[in-house]
Amino acid sequence: MFKSLKEKLSKFVKKIDSEEEKVVEAKAEIGEDKEKDEKKLGLKEKLSAVLLSGEVIIDEKKVDDVLYELEGILLESDVAFEVVEEISTNLKSKLVGKRKKIGEKLSEIVLSELKATLFEILNQNSFDFDEWVDEKLKVKRPLNIIFVGVNGTGKTTTIAKVARRLQKSGYSVVLAAGDTFRAGAIEQLEEHAQRLGLKLIKHKSGSDPAAVIFDALKHAESKGVDVVLSDTAGRMHTKKNLIDQLEKIKRVTKPDLTIFVDESIAGNDAVERARMFNEAVGIDCSILTKIDADPKGGTAISICQVTKKPLIFLGTGQNYEDLVKFDPNWLISRIFS
């Protein structure tokens, strides 16, 4: 996980430390030449020299050099350009003028501030799905949760994983086959329903997806079911039809939560899709699949910053239990391990 990014950060640290050692050695040589002159200083000047030698101020030129290297690493790791710019601006404001003690490594200061900046991005508008379900079910039943995203990113499997998570928490679930256009979508969701022992509401292929989800909600209401999880189509090549369809689903069924699903390994493509879905129909949160196969790690950072909506889960495998609740510290610790 994040192997490529880890390797780049490791080389980045070594380069900063190496350059800093060269500067220290150069200053030491200059210091030897001036040793005789320094002996002539008075007590006040000596104290001042000691204080100044105890720490240095990180100047703008040094910060610019460091950030130039870091920006390249982030861009190569699927962090969106606009997000890299925001991270760089944030870091510059924190680093320029900062005091560094003699012996303290610049690389450690830079990485510490980078971790703090990434935490701010990943933790914005944090949202606990499990707590939300608990609280919402105290006042409403069934909950209507729809999943949006393009085909082939693990959306249907993610729905099954969320269903399994809800089952383990003691909640009843109905699935709605709202992707009525993709060949095999209904059958795929039906297979998951059978494995999990869940009721699936479906219509024939080509039916109105809003009607399918509406019927699923009516069934759940009549049976006292807690949650309806609905699949939807994701046809990027017919963007207008897709958006019109999703807008109708939201208008007719009034979802309590709209979850965007994409794969971490898609990089900037996933970020742009998240932006499109958020701007066109509105999303409340995101789930990234295949995080275990992602060598770069920038997708999670970018989606959080671009959409200003939280990540709630990460898919770490193909089994139903391979769904990890998103924790910024968990992700950051793996990037910098």
C-alpha positions in Angstrom: 0.0 0.0 0.0 1.4 3.4 -1.1 4.8 1.8 -1.9 5.6 4.4 -4.6 4.8 7.4 -2.4 6.8 6.0 0.5 9.8 5.5 -1.7 9.7 9.0 -3.0 9.3 10.5 0.5 12.2 8.5 1.7 14.4 9.8 -1.1 13.1 13.3 -0.4 14.1 13.1 3.3 17.6 11.8 2.4 18.1 14.6 -0.1 17.1 17.3 2.4 19.3 15.8 5.1 22.3 15.5 2.7 22.0 19.1 1.6 21.7 20.3 5.1 24.8 18.4 6.2 26.8 20.1 3.4 25.6 23.5 4.6 26.7 22.7 8.2 30.1 21.6 7.1 30.6 24.7 5.0 29.6 26.9 8.0 32.0 25.0 10.2 34.9 25.7 7.9 34.1 29.4 7.9 33.8 29.4 11.7 37.4 28.1 12.1 38.7 30.9 10.0 36.9 33.5 12.2 37.8 31.9 15.5 40.5 34.4 16.4 38.2 37.3 15.6 35.4 35.9 17.8 37.8 35.8 20.8 37.9 39.6 20.6 34.1 39.9 21.3 32.9 41.4 24.6 30.7 39.4 27.0 27.5 40.8 25.5 28.5 39.9 22.0 29.5 36.4 23.1 26.2 35.8 24.7 24.5 37.0 21.5 26.6 34.7 19.4 25.8 31.7 21.6 22.0 32.4 21.4 22.1 32.8 17.7 24.2 29.7 17.2 21.6 27.7 19.1 19.0 28.0 16.4 18.5 29.2 12.9 15.6 30.7 11.1 14.3 28.8 8.1 14.4 31.3 5.2 12.1 31.6 2.2 14.7 30.4 -0.3 15.3 27.1 1.6 11.5 26.6 1.9 10.9 27.2 -1.8 13.6 24.7 -2.7 12.1 22.1 -0.4 8.6 22.7 -1.6 9.6 22.5 -5.3 10.8 18.9 -4.6 7.7 18.0 -2.6 5.2 19.4 -5.1 6.7 17.1 -7.7 6.3 14.1 -5.5 2.7 14.9 -4.6 1.8 15.4 -8.3 3.4 12.1 -9.2 1.4 10.5 -6.4 -2.1 11.4 -7.9 -2.6 14.5 -5.7 -4.6 16.9 -7.9 -2.7 20.1 -9.0 -5.0 22.5 -7.2 -4.7 20.4 -4.0 -0.9 20.4 -4.3 -1.0 24.2 -4.6 -3.1 24.5 -1.4 -0.8 22.1 0.5 2.3 24.0 -0.7 0.8 27.4 0.3 -0.1 26.1 3.7 3.3 24.6 4.3 5.1 27.7 3.2 3.1 29.8 5.7 4.1 27.4 8.5 7.8 27.0 7.6 9.1 30.4 6.5 10.5 32.1 9.6 10.2 29.0 11.8 13.1 28.6 14.2 15.1 25.4 13.9 17.4 24.2 16.7 20.9 23.3 15.8 21.0 19.5 15.4 17.3 19.4 14.5 16.7 18.0 11.1 14.9 20.2 8.6 13.3 17.0 7.0 11.7 16.2 10.4 10.1 19.7 10.6 8.9 19.5 7.0 7.3 16.0 7.4 5.7 17.0 10.7 4.0 20.0 9.1 3.1 18.0 6.1 1.4 15.4 8.3 -0.5 18.1 10.1 -1.6 19.7 6.8 -2.8 16.3 5.4 -4.7 15.6 8.6 -6.6 18.9 8.3 -7.6 18.0 4.7 -8.6 14.4 5.5 -10.4 15.3 8.7 -12.6 18.1 7.4 -16.3 17.6 7.9 -15.6 14.2 9.5 -18.5 11.8 9.6 -19.2 8.6 11.4 -21.5 6.4 9.3 -22.3 4.0 12.2 -23.3 6.8 14.6 -25.3 8.5 11.9 -27.3 5.3 11.2 -27.9 4.8 15.0 -29.2 8.4 15.4 -31.3 8.6 12.2 -33.1 5.3 13.0 -34.4 6.8 16.2 -36.5 9.2 14.3 -37.0 7.6 10.8 -37.4 4.2 9.2 -36.4 3.1 6.6 -33.3 5.1 5.8 -32.8 5.6 2.1 -29.1 5.4 1.1 -28.1 5.6 -2.6 -24.7 4.9 -4.1 -23.4 6.8 -7.2 -20.3 6.4 -9.3 -19.2 5.0 -12.6 -19.3 1.4 -13.6 -16.5 -0.9 -12.9 -15.2 0.8 -9.7 -16.5 -1.7 -7.2 -19.8 0.1 -6.4 -22.0 -2.9 -6.3 -19.6 -4.9 -4.2 -19.3 -1.9 -1.9 -23.1 -1.9 -1.4 -22.9 -5.5 -0.3 -20.1 -4.7 2.1 -22.1 -1.9 3.7 -25.1 -4.2 3.9 -23.0 -6.8 5.7 -21.7 -4.1 8.1 -25.3 -3.1 8.9 -26.4 -6.7 9.4 -23.6 -7.2 11.9 -24.8 -4.2 13.8 -28.3 -5.8 14.0 -30.1 -3.9 11.3 -32.4 -5.2 8.6 -31.5 -4.3 5.0 -33.2 -4.3 1.6 -31.3 -3.9 -1.6 -32.6 -2.0 -4.6 -31.3 -2.8 -8.1 -31.4 0.8 -9.4 -28.8 0.2 -12.2 -31.3 -1.0 -14.7 -29.2 -0.3 -17.8 -25.9 -2.0 -17.3 -25.8 -5.6 -18.5 -25.5 -7.9 -15.6 -25.9 -5.2 -12.9 -29.2 -6.7 -11.6 -27.8 -10.2 -11.6 -24.6 -9.1 -9.8 -26.5 -7.4 -7.0 -28.9 -10.4 -6.8 -26.0 -12.7 -6.3 -24.8 -10.6 -3.3 -28.4 -10.5 -1.9 -28.6 -14.3 -2.0 -25.2 -14.7 -0.3 -26.2 -12.3 2.4 -29.8 -13.5 2.8 -31.3 -10.2 1.8 -34.4 -9.2 -0.1 -33.7 -7.6 -3.5 -36.2 -5.3 -5.2 -35.8 -5.3 -8.9 -37.6 -4.5 -12.1 -36.9 -5.8 -15.6 -33.8 -4.4 -17.5 -34.4 -0.9 -18.9 -37.0 0.1 -16.2 -37.1 3.4 -14.5 -34.6 3.2 -11.7 -36.4 5.8 -9.6 -39.5 3.5 -9.7 -37.3 0.5 -8.5 -36.0 2.5 -5.5 -39.4 3.9 -4.7 -40.8 0.3 -4.6 -37.9 -0.8 -2.4 -38.7 2.0 0.1 -42.4 1.1 0.1 -41.6 -2.6 0.7 -39.2 -1.7 3.5 -41.8 0.6 5.1 -44.4 -2.1 5.0 -42.1 -4.8 6.5 -40.4 -2.5 9.1 -37.0 -2.8 7.4 -34.3 -0.4 8.7 -32.3 0.5 5.7 -32.6 0.5 1.9 -29.3 0.4 -0.1 -29.8 1.4 -3.7 -27.5 0.8 -6.7 -27.6 3.4 -9.5 -26.2 3.5 -13.1 -22.9 5.2 -13.9 -22.6 5.9 -17.6 -20.0 8.7 -18.0 -20.3 8.5 -21.8 -23.9 9.7 -21.6 -23.3 12.3 -18.9 -26.5 14.3 -19.4 -28.8 11.2 -19.3 -26.9 10.0 -16.1 -27.3 13.3 -14.4 -31.0 13.6 -15.4 -31.6 10.1 -14.0 -29.9 10.8 -10.7 -31.7 14.0 -10.3 -35.0 12.2 -10.8 -34.0 9.5 -8.3 -33.2 12.2 -5.7 -36.4 14.1 -6.4 -38.6 11.0 -6.2 -37.0 9.1 -3.4 -35.4 11.8 -1.3 -32.3 9.9 -0.1 -31.1 10.4 3.4 -27.5 9.9 2.2 -25.8 9.9 -1.2 -22.5 8.0 -1.3 -20.0 8.4 -4.1 -17.9 5.3 -4.8 -14.7 5.1 -6.9 -11.4 3.2 -6.8 -8.3 4.6 -5.2 -6.1 3.4 -8.1 -8.0 5.6 -10.6 -6.1 8.6 -9.3 -7.1 11.9 -10.8 -9.8 10.3 -12.9 -11.6 9.4 -9.7 -11.1 12.9 -8.4 -12.6 14.5 -11.5 -15.6 12.1 -11.3 -16.1 12.9 -7.7 -16.1 16.6 -8.6 -18.6 16.0 -11.4 -21.0 14.0 -9.3 -20.8 16.4 -6.4 -21.4 19.5 -8.6 -24.2 17.9 -10.6 -26.3 16.0 -8.1 -24.6 16.5 -4.7 -22.8 13.8 -2.7 -22.6 13.6 1.1 -19.5 11.4 1.5 -17.2 9.0 -0.4 -15.9 5.4 -0.3 -12.7 4.5 -2.0 -12.2 0.9 -3.1 -9.0 -1.0 -3.8 -6.9 1.1 -1.4 -4.8 -2.1 -0.8 -3.6 -2.0 -4.4 -2.9 1.7 -4.5 0.9 2.5 -4.7 0.4 6.3 -4.7 -2.2 7.3 -2.1 -3.1 10.8 -3.5 -6.7 10.0 -4.5 -8.0 10.1 -0.9 -6.3 13.4 -0.2 -7.6 15.0 -3.4 -11.2 13.8 -3.1 -11.5 15.1 0.4 -10.2 18.5 -0.6 -12.0 18.9 -3.9 -15.4 17.8 -2.7 -15.1 19.1 0.9 -17.0 15.9 1.8 -15.7 13.2 4.1 -14.4 9.8 3.3 -16.3 7.2 5.4 -14.8 3.8 4.3 -11.9 2.3 2.4 -12.2 -1.0 0.6 -9.2 -3.2 1.4 -10.1 -6.5 -0.4 -12.9 -8.5 -2.0 -14.4 -10.1 1.1 -17.5 -8.6 2.7 -15.5 -7.7 5.8 -12.9 -5.9 3.8 -14.3 -2.4 4.5 -12.3 -0.2 6.9 -13.8 2.8 8.6 -11.8 5.8 7.4 -9.5 7.3 9.9 -7.1 10.1 8.8 -4.4 8.9 11.3 -4.7 5.4 9.9 -4.0 6.6 6.3 -1.3 9.1 7.3 0.5 6.5 9.4 0.7 4.1 6.4 1.9 6.9 4.1 4.8 7.8 6.4 5.6 4.4 7.8 
